[in-house]
Amino acid sequence: MSVTAAQGFTAAGIAAGIKENGNPDLAVVVNNGPRRAAAGVFTSNRVKAAPVLWSEQVLKGGELAAVVLNSGGANACTGPKGFQDTHATAEKAADVLGVGAGEVAVCSTGLIGVPLPMDKLLPGVEKAAQELSEHGGEKAAIAIKTTDTVHKTAVAVKEGWTVGGMAKGAGMLAPGLATMLVVLTTDADLEASALDAALRHATRLTFDRVDSDGCMSTNDTVLLLASGASGATPAYDEFAEAVREVCDDLARQLIRDAEGASKDIRIEVVNAASEDDAVEVGRSIARNNLFKCAVHGEDPNWGRVLSAIGTTSAVFEPDRLNVAINDVWVCRNGSVGEDRDLVDMRYREVRVTADLAAGSESAVIWANDLTADYVHENSAYSS
Amino acid sequence: MSVTAAQGFTAAGIAAGIKENGNPDLAVVVNNGPRRAAAGVFTSNRVKAAPVLWSEQVLKGGELAAVVLNSGGANACTGPKGFQDTHATAEKAADVLGVGAGEVAVCSTGLIGVPLPMDKLLPGVEKAAQELSEHGGEKAAIAIKTTDTVHKTAVAVKEGWTVGGMAKGAGMLAPGLATMLVVLTTDADLEASALDAALRHATRLTFDRVDSDGCMSTNDTVLLLASGASGATPAYDEFAEAVREVCDDLARQLIRDAEGASKDIRIEVVNAASEDDAVEVGRSIARNNLFKCAVHGEDPNWGRVLSAIGTTSAVFEPDRLNVAINDVWVCRNGSVGEDRDLVDMRYREVRVTADLAAGSESAVIWANDLTADYVHENSAYSS
């Protein structure tokens, strides 16, 4: 499973001592070819971590031989020294793997503004390289966890080729991207341009529509590596759908493991004038702290949904809005609808449907409730 | 104090039975003239409560004889019946006060999507009219409380004229406006156009820069009524400054009483290329749940400030950003600055300074931390 489900890949996950608690904190994923095509999507935050700046540059060549990922430190807001550290990490991996540093992507996650302990990280890269295995995907997925309670992997097995992947992410989860590191691998034989198109299509519909806490990270990275080892070249549409499937699976896992969350909220905006309108309205509802608290309290407070819709620039008339919570249309025509006592919110998944009555476009955004546990976890995170 | 500090005004606050717990829930403020000039500023939420739609219409004439305010129900998302209820409230007040319904503004606050109990509200208006007094300002301020723990009043006494006011607001506090009802009164002798200009100037710099929880209400209303009873006509600038002073005082009181908050966060953005940039950056920091949690935990987590700045479209270079928390420059040139252990965050007020190094404009935004108490209060609010 994970990044070694597809042929042509080896991986490892070890404890390098970056995390003070001794948990696994360093992963290496290697593409053994024959092809080394790759594509990447990165955070849209303008404050970008050193590894993001590095990997963006490396990806311009459309090839990756390996990815080094560490948890225990984001290497963000660490100045020129932070960039040097990322560069040194790539050089070290290149050295021990016998590839070029310009083919090595680097991903980091953890606290912002803290320099990485390079005296532990560099020996760790060497150690991980020695443990690379075709069965190492699971360990790699474990090594990139931060506040994740479970590691996240997914795979789609098709006729003669496979797409697999791993993800980490639990806090600072918002679109553009959600805060996370994701490495996807495939043994399909495709060029970088096809990987890039499929990856952008998939992230736009999955990771970009996860909004757990409205906070956008400095480190988000999604990489897709193709080894061509299966010898199969699937049709683009079929491949793109498999990538979307794996991304969707991983995105749902991020929501299910979001910090402190007790509910997963599926917000579907329907009958919008445009897909952009649907996404804007969905995100506004997803980020409304009062509504998120209400969901936590299992309170079908549709007034908070309407007040969130009202802050957007989407096309709608207030007196034509309809809102359903768990399929009960508690708001009709902008006013009181069915009895709110009919809404059963005991289960983890809560479905909100917002009908804008303004067109035929739609979008789904996934969010979480706001809980005291979220506050506790994030008020003590760095202490 | 309050709305009766200025000459020419009477007010009352009573328990009409709108709130089931029997607390005061209805206030009336009357302008006895000789002048009845008025101006108003309303929520920018596109889902507007019936009383907002009514009062916006009434204000077009630039005159108000009275304001009726109720807590215990927002009369928002209540359809045509809700608007009829607001109209009936104004008609009732007009009837008992001997004025025209078109000179009566109506403000409501409380739960969205619940019809008002008109069988209690209308007799309440009659009762309140009988209790109108030159000393009724305090009682009026008490009657408009919802989750407010204290009532809020302010006054500025100038040479020969006065500006006073009252406010309510504790949750759903975000700019454009913060969620709140405010009535300001003055005995200065000024025309509606001067009141309108002074009020817009003041709200832009005060209430619009309060962002407690990022949630924008359907009912926000700020009214300014002038009786001319002092006979004094101050210079516009002097008057505008007095209005700003009273609004600033009330805005700070809103922040200090915000639901569940344990900290007041003063976010000053300096050296911005434009005032709009400064406000955008300030709001982005103010709305970052992770940073708000960190402040609650007394953790000077400047990385979360930088990640919030990075989501804006303001002019800045990431490697020139500086951030101080309580005057300790923990981030310099986008990287690690002074020792974060020097930051003392034990006190209620926390000062964040974000230096964009991109110009000479600045703005101050006030926010609150995010606490488990906020979650508890808002997950049980309507139950």
Chai-1 contact restraints between the chains, C-beta under 6 A:
chainA,res_idxA,chainB,res_idxB,connection_type,confidence,min_distance_angstrom,max_distance_angstrom,comment,restraint_id
A,N45,B,G310,contact,1.0,0.0,6.0,A-B,restraint_1
A,N45,B,T311,contact,1.0,0.0,6.0,A-B,restraint_2
A,R46,B,G310,contact,1.0,0.0,6.0,A-B,restraint_3
A,V47,B,L306,contact,1.0,0.0,6.0,A-B,restraint_4
A,V47,B,G310,contact,1.0,0.0,6.0,A-B,restraint_5
A,V47,B,P318,contact,1.0,0.0,6.0,A-B,restraint_6
A,C77,B,G303,contact,1.0,0.0,6.0,A-B,restraint_7
A,C77,B,L306,contact,1.0,0.0,6.0,A-B,restraint_8
A,C77,B,G334,contact,1.0,0.0,6.0,A-B,restraint_9
A,C77,B,S335,contact,1.0,0.0,6.0,A-B,restraint_10
A,T78,B,S335,contact,1.0,0.0,6.0,A-B,restraint_11
A,G79,B,S335,contact,1.0,0.0,6.0,A-B,restraint_12
A,I112,B,G303,contact,1.0,0.0,6.0,A-B,restraint_13
A,G113,B,G303,contact,1.0,0.0,6.0,A-B,restraint_14
A,G113,B,V336,contact,1.0,0.0,6.0,A-B,restraint_15
A,M172,B,L290,contact,1.0,0.0,6.0,A-B,restraint_16
A,D213,B,N289,contact,1.0,0.0,6.0,A-B,restraint_17
A,C215,B,N288,contact,1.0,0.0,6.0,A-B,restraint_18
A,C215,B,L290,contact,1.0,0.0,6.0,A-B,restraint_19
A,M216,B,T311,contact,1.0,0.0,6.0,A-B,restraint_20
A,T218,B,S307,contact,1.0,0.0,6.0,A-B,restraint_21
A,N288,B,C215,contact,1.0,0.0,6.0,A-B,restraint_22
A,N289,B,D213,contact,1.0,0.0,6.0,A-B,restraint_23
A,L290,B,M172,contact,1.0,0.0,6.0,A-B,restraint_24
A,L290,B,C215,contact,1.0,0.0,6.0,A-B,restraint_25
A,L290,B,N378,contact,1.0,0.0,6.0,A-B,restraint_26
A,C293,B,V375,contact,1.0,0.0,6.0,A-B,restraint_27
A,C293,B,N378,contact,1.0,0.0,6.0,A-B,restraint_28
A,C293,B,S379,contact,1.0,0.0,6.0,A-B,restraint_29
A,H296,B,S379,contact,1.0,0.0,6.0,A-B,restraint_30
A,G297,B,S379,contact,1.0,0.0,6.0,A-B,restraint_31
A,G297,B,A380,contact,1.0,0.0,6.0,A-B,restraint_32
A,D299,B,S382,contact,1.0,0.0,6.0,A-B,restraint_33
A,D299,B,S383,contact,1.0,0.0,6.0,A-B,restraint_34
A,N301,B,S382,contact,1.0,0.0,6.0,A-B,restraint_35
A,G303,B,C77,contact,1.0,0.0,6.0,A-B,restraint_36
A,G303,B,I112,contact,1.0,0.0,6.0,A-B,restraint_37
A,G303,B,G113,contact,1.0,0.0,6.0,A-B,restraint_38
A,L306,B,V47,contact,1.0,0.0,6.0,A-B,restraint_39
A,L306,B,C77,contact,1.0,0.0,6.0,A-B,restraint_40
A,S307,B,V47,contact,1.0,0.0,6.0,A-B,restraint_41
A,S307,B,T218,contact,1.0,0.0,6.0,A-B,restraint_42
A,G310,B,N45,contact,1.0,0.0,6.0,A-B,restraint_43
A,G310,B,R46,contact,1.0,0.0,6.0,A-B,restraint_44
A,G310,B,V47,contact,1.0,0.0,6.0,A-B,restraint_45
A,T311,B,N45,contact,1.0,0.0,6.0,A-B,restraint_46
A,T311,B,M216,contact,1.0,0.0,6.0,A-B,restraint_47
A,P318,B,V47,contact,1.0,0.0,6.0,A-B,restraint_48
A,G334,B,C77,contact,1.0,0.0,6.0,A-B,restraint_49
A,S335,B,C77,contact,1.0,0.0,6.0,A-B,restraint_50
A,S335,B,T78,contact,1.0,0.0,6.0,A-B,restraint_51
A,S335,B,G79,contact,1.0,0.0,6.0,A-B,restraint_52
A,V336,B,G113,contact,1.0,0.0,6.0,A-B,restraint_53
A,L370,B,V375,contact,1.0,0.0,6.0,A-B,restraint_54
A,T371,B,V375,contact,1.0,0.0,6.0,A-B,restraint_55
A,A372,B,A372,contact,1.0,0.0,6.0,A-B,restraint_56
A,A372,B,V375,contact,1.0,0.0,6.0,A-B,restraint_57
A,V375,B,C293,contact,1.0,0.0,6.0,A-B,restraint_58
A,V375,B,L370,contact,1.0,0.0,6.0,A-B,restraint_59
A,V375,B,T371,contact,1.0,0.0,6.0,A-B,restraint_60
A,V375,B,A372,contact,1.0,0.0,6.0,A-B,restraint_61
A,N378,B,L290,contact,1.0,0.0,6.0,A-B,restraint_62
A,N378,B,C293,contact,1.0,0.0,6.0,A-B,restraint_63
A,S379,B,C293,contact,1.0,0.0,6.0,A-B,restraint_64
A,S379,B,H296,contact,1.0,0.0,6.0,A-B,restraint_65
A,S379,B,G297,contact,1.0,0.0,6.0,A-B,restraint_66
A,A380,B,G297,contact,1.0,0.0,6.0,A-B,restraint_67
A,S382,B,D299,contact,1.0,0.0,6.0,A-B,restraint_68
A,S382,B,N301,contact,1.0,0.0,6.0,A-B,restraint_69
A,S383,B,D299,contact,1.0,0.0,6.0,A-B,restraint_70
